[in-house]
Amino acid sequence: MTKTAAIIGGGVIGGGWAARFLLNGWDVRVFDPDPEAERKIGEVLDNARRSLPGLSDVPLPAEGALSFHDDMADAVQGATWVQESVPERLDLKLKVYKGLQEACDPDAIIGSSTSGFKPSELQEGALRPEQIVVTHPFNPVYLLPLIELVPTDKNPQQMIERARELLTSVGFFPLHVKKEIDAHIADRFLEAVWREALWLVKDGIATTEEIDEAIRMGFGIRWAQMGLFETYRVAGGEAGMRHFMAQFGPALKWPWTKLMDVPEFTDELVDLIADQSDAQSGMHSIRELERIRDNNLVGMMRALKAQNYGAGAVLNQHDALLKPGALPSLDQADLSQPILTLSRAVPLDWTDYNGHMNEAKYLEAFAAATDRFMEIIGCDMEYIASGGSYFTAENHIRYIDEVHAGAKIDVRTQMLLGQGKKLHVFHSMYEGDKLLATGESFLLHVSLETRRPSPPSPKIEAAMARIAEAQAGLPYPEGAGAAIRKPS
Ligand SMILES: NC(=O)c1ccc[n+]([C@@H]2O[C@H](COP(=O)([O-])OP(=O)(O)OC[C@H]3O[C@@H](n4cnc5c(N)ncnc54)[C@H](O)[C@@H]3O)[C@@H](O)[C@H]2O)c1
């Protein structure tokens, strides 16, 4: 099969399709009368190249060739997949299909990105209606997996299968929508939420920002990993979905929404949903589902934390509140002993397939301890902003014992050398009294301007001298200076 896709309409959505196909090794031929299309697609592609390949843990295929065409017939010739993403106007879309069906391969699949039109409306009056299907993506098309694949009974089963396979081959999750309906499945929710949101703003109940906070700080993260029904199944607790529905069923009659056209809350509806929910999630106990949910939430919230965004920013603010009490400063610490530089619980996403902390996370913990030691001697964010910092030149970790998610770990740090531009520290990680690992780091002070070694500030020199003097009586730690021995 030739892997050539024609993109008809290269705006926000067409550009995303172009990127998805190209980065998955397809040749992409674009037709868009807008003279800016090439620039716009180039910009979408830059963002896609930055984000998509690293989502995979394996290399993506070599990028395909991208070409722009002034003539639609030229663009679609030889294409296996034709993706229409022109503006959402039925007359325009029908006109486009007429033109492209005269030129494209009768075996090519013509997917429409339409957010709202039914495939039967798009097939109306077409030269070959069986060739046209709705493939509705979500922005950014190069990252989000969902494609609503909406056929009609004019599309042969074998064509739907082929569409599904091709979409899957470029990393999509095609959701086969079995009955066509205006706006398919996902946009119906979005539309309902959007309409409520407009009322809330118009009635002065909430601002746009408050509405976004209500979504992203809570149920939005929950929905992202379990959707609606599995989440509510967990909310029903051990009594399950029927119980959940019995509890919340009467609310359908309450004025909790402006959308007051509600389905009759009958036993049949409860049975329909409870049975489908059993089929969907019944293989897990509620406790298991809770643990799956918690693992997912922790992973997502910690990812947001690294971006300091949304719920992740709240986590960082909470850490900042807790921090002053957690670790001693230069003046608070007993400098004659190794200094407490890290104290935390092992997060769920630090453990691996063996059920214990992943080896790379030991380094992450030791790196955090080094950062704290730097702060203690005065190399804090303010100092770094003024142009000096420490760069790590060498690390050596010894893994001594296992540790599991939730365990509370402490790292204590002995300074082996702190003089001039050199800083040599030895970290010991404990769970209670149990030694888990040691991490030895050698760092050099650098000027962030020249990126070359340079002496630290007199204040840092003085702090290091204080610690050196206080720790002079400590024995040289066992394992310090160790290296992996040559096999004999
Ligand atoms: N924006 C979204 O979030 C979103 C999400 C999913 C689906 N969609 C659907 O995708 C389609 C495109 O939406 P968009 O947001 O990318 O719009 P857009 O306005 O960003 O892009 C439309 C592009 O089509 C081009 N165009 C206009 N007439 C054309 C023609 N005759 N032939 C070829 N190209 C032509 C325009 O120059 C423009 O570049 C719509 O059907 C929309 O419903 C949009």
The ligand as an SDF file (V2000), in Angstrom:
LIG
                    3D

 44 48  0  0  0  0  0  0  0  0999 V2000
  -11.2180   23.6140   15.2350 N   0  0  0  0  0  0  0  0  0  0  0  0
  -11.5430   22.5260   15.8830 C   0  0  0  0  0  0  0  0  0  0  0  0
  -11.3240   22.4130   17.0870 O   0  0  0  0  0  0  0  0  0  0  0  0
  -12.1770   21.3600   15.1530 C   0  0  0  0  0  0  0  0  0  0  0  0
  -12.1570   20.1080   15.7800 C   0  0  0  0  0  0  0  0  0  0  0  0
  -12.6350   18.9900   15.0970 C   0  0  0  0  0  0  0  0  0  0  0  0
  -13.1530   19.1430   13.8120 C   0  0  0  0  0  0  0  0  0  0  0  0
  -13.1900   20.3810   13.2180 N   0  0  0  0  0  0  0  0  0  0  0  0
  -13.7280   20.4670   11.8520 C   0  0  0  0  0  0  0  0  0  0  0  0
  -12.6380   20.5750   10.9490 O   0  0  0  0  0  0  0  0  0  0  0  0
  -13.0220   21.3310    9.8010 C   0  0  0  0  0  0  0  0  0  0  0  0
  -12.0240   22.4730    9.5920 C   0  0  0  0  0  0  0  0  0  0  0  0
  -11.9990   23.2840   10.7450 O   0  0  0  0  0  0  0  0  0  0  0  0
  -10.7480   24.2010   11.1170 P   0  0  0  0  0  0  0  0  0  0  0  0
  -10.9460   24.5860   12.5450 O   0  0  0  0  0  0  0  0  0  0  0  0
   -9.4760   23.5370   10.7250 O   0  0  0  0  0  0  0  0  0  0  0  0
  -11.0110   25.4760   10.2000 O   0  0  0  0  0  0  0  0  0  0  0  0
   -9.9280   26.5180    9.6380 P   0  0  0  0  0  0  0  0  0  0  0  0
  -10.7230   27.6920    9.2320 O   0  0  0  0  0  0  0  0  0  0  0  0
   -8.7890   26.6620   10.5780 O   0  0  0  0  0  0  0  0  0  0  0  0
   -9.3600   25.7850    8.3470 O   0  0  0  0  0  0  0  0  0  0  0  0
  -10.1030   25.6070    7.1600 C   0  0  0  0  0  0  0  0  0  0  0  0
   -9.1170   25.6510    5.9970 C   0  0  0  0  0  0  0  0  0  0  0  0
   -9.7940   25.2680    4.8270 O   0  0  0  0  0  0  0  0  0  0  0  0
   -9.3080   26.0750    3.7580 C   0  0  0  0  0  0  0  0  0  0  0  0
  -10.2930   26.0790    2.6710 N   0  0  0  0  0  0  0  0  0  0  0  0
  -11.3530   26.8740    2.4740 C   0  0  0  0  0  0  0  0  0  0  0  0
  -11.9780   26.5110    1.3420 N   0  0  0  0  0  0  0  0  0  0  0  0
  -11.3060   25.4710    0.8210 C   0  0  0  0  0  0  0  0  0  0  0  0
  -11.4490   24.6630   -0.3280 C   0  0  0  0  0  0  0  0  0  0  0  0
  -12.4550   24.8670   -1.1920 N   0  0  0  0  0  0  0  0  0  0  0  0
  -10.5640   23.6810   -0.5450 N   0  0  0  0  0  0  0  0  0  0  0  0
   -9.5500   23.4620    0.2910 C   0  0  0  0  0  0  0  0  0  0  0  0
   -9.3420   24.1900    1.3910 N   0  0  0  0  0  0  0  0  0  0  0  0
  -10.2260   25.1820    1.6590 C   0  0  0  0  0  0  0  0  0  0  0  0
   -9.0960   27.4320    4.3930 C   0  0  0  0  0  0  0  0  0  0  0  0
   -8.1970   28.2200    3.6240 O   0  0  0  0  0  0  0  0  0  0  0  0
   -8.5400   27.0500    5.7470 C   0  0  0  0  0  0  0  0  0  0  0  0
   -7.1120   26.9700    5.7410 O   0  0  0  0  0  0  0  0  0  0  0  0
  -14.4580   21.7690   10.0460 C   0  0  0  0  0  0  0  0  0  0  0  0
  -15.3280   20.8810    9.4120 O   0  0  0  0  0  0  0  0  0  0  0  0
  -14.6110   21.6560   11.5670 C   0  0  0  0  0  0  0  0  0  0  0  0
  -15.9290   21.3840   11.9650 O   0  0  0  0  0  0  0  0  0  0  0  0
  -12.6880   21.4840   13.8690 C   0  0  0  0  0  0  0  0  0  0  0  0
  1  2  1  0
  2  3  2  0
  2  4  1  0
  4  5  1  0
  4 44  2  0
  5  6  2  0
  6  7  1  0
  7  8  2  0
  8  9  1  0
  8 44  1  0
  9 10  1  0
  9 42  1  0
 10 11  1  0
 11 12  1  0
 11 40  1  0
 12 13  1  0
 13 14  1  0
 14 15  2  0
 14 16  1  0
 14 17  1  0
 17 18  1  0
 18 19  2  0
 18 20  1  0
 18 21  1  0
 21 22  1  0
 22 23  1  0
 23 24  1  0
 23 38  1  0
 24 25  1  0
 25 26  1  0
 25 36  1  0
 26 27  1  0
 26 35  1  0
 27 28  2  0
 28 29  1  0
 29 30  1  0
 29 35  2  0
 30 31  1  0
 30 32  2  0
 32 33  1  0
 33 34  2  0
 34 35  1  0
 36 37  1  0
 36 38  1  0
 38 39  1  0
 40 41  1  0
 40 42  1  0
 42 43  1  0
M  CHG  2   8   1  16  -1
M  END
$$$$
